Amino acid sequence: MLLISRSRPGAVPARTGCASAHTGSGKSELLRTLVLGLAATHSSEQLNMVLIDFKGGATFLGLSELPHVAAVITNLADELSLVEPDGRGAGR
């Protein structure tokens, strides 16, 4: 599954995405191809990305150097300030 959505009408245009599938199905290759393809066809003025990998960061290894990448997050428990405005985490 790959989900790409737009922000609400009147807001700054934004896209978000999420990929989910079984181990070994090619998710990492799909995501690397998508990130590199978008970076190759858009300037960093047009496109900024935050890359999130729950499996230790190997999927996006080396891509943090792209000017389009604002952050690579590999463990949300250690990065709550990046996902919650008050830094306390969801549900608090």
N, C-alpha and C positions, 0 to 999 in steps of 0.2 A: 504494500500500500504506500503510495506517495501522496501526501496532502499538501496542496499549495492553495493558499487563500489570500484574499485582499482585505484591506482594512475597511472600516465602515465608511459610508459616503460622507464626504466633507473632511475626512481626516487625511493626514499625510499618507500618500500611497505607500503601502508596505505589503510584502509577501512573506509568508511563513511556510515551512514545510516540515514534514515528518515522514520517515520511511520505516516500515515495519515488515518483517518477513522472517522465515526460518533461517537458522544458521547455515551458512554456505550457499545461500540463494543469490548472492551478488549485490547485496545492499551497499557494501563499502565501495565497490567499483562504480555502482550507479551514482552514489553521492559524490565521489571524487570526480567523476566525469561531469556531473552537473555543475559542481563548484568551478572546475577548471574551464568548462565551456562558458559559463556566465562571466567569469573573470576575463576570458579572452574576447568576449563580444561587448563588454560594458566597461566604461571607465570607473575608477574608484569614486568619482564624483557622482555617478549614477547608481552605484551598487555598493552596499556595505553588508557584510555577513558576520553573524555570530555562529560559530560551528560548535555543536554539542554532540559529544560521543560518550555514551555511558559505559563503553567497554575499554577504557584506558587511553583513548586518544590515537590509536594506531590508524584509524580510518583517515584522519586529516593530517597525518604526519607530514611535515614539510609545507603545508598550505598556510600556516600562520604567517609566513613571510609575504604573502600576497598583500598588496596595499588595500585590497577590498575587505580583508578580514580584521574585524575589530577585536575579536576574542575567540579563543578555543577553550571550551569548558569540558572537562573530562570527569568531574565528580561534583555534582551539585551540592552535596553535603558540605563541601569545603568552600563553596562559592555562593552562599546564600545572599550575599550583598548584590550579586549580579542578577538574581532572579526575583528578589523582593525589595521594594523600595525602602523598607525599614530594616532590612537585613535580618529579620527574625524568622523567615521561612513561612511557607504556606500553612494555613490552618491555625495560626496563633493570633 
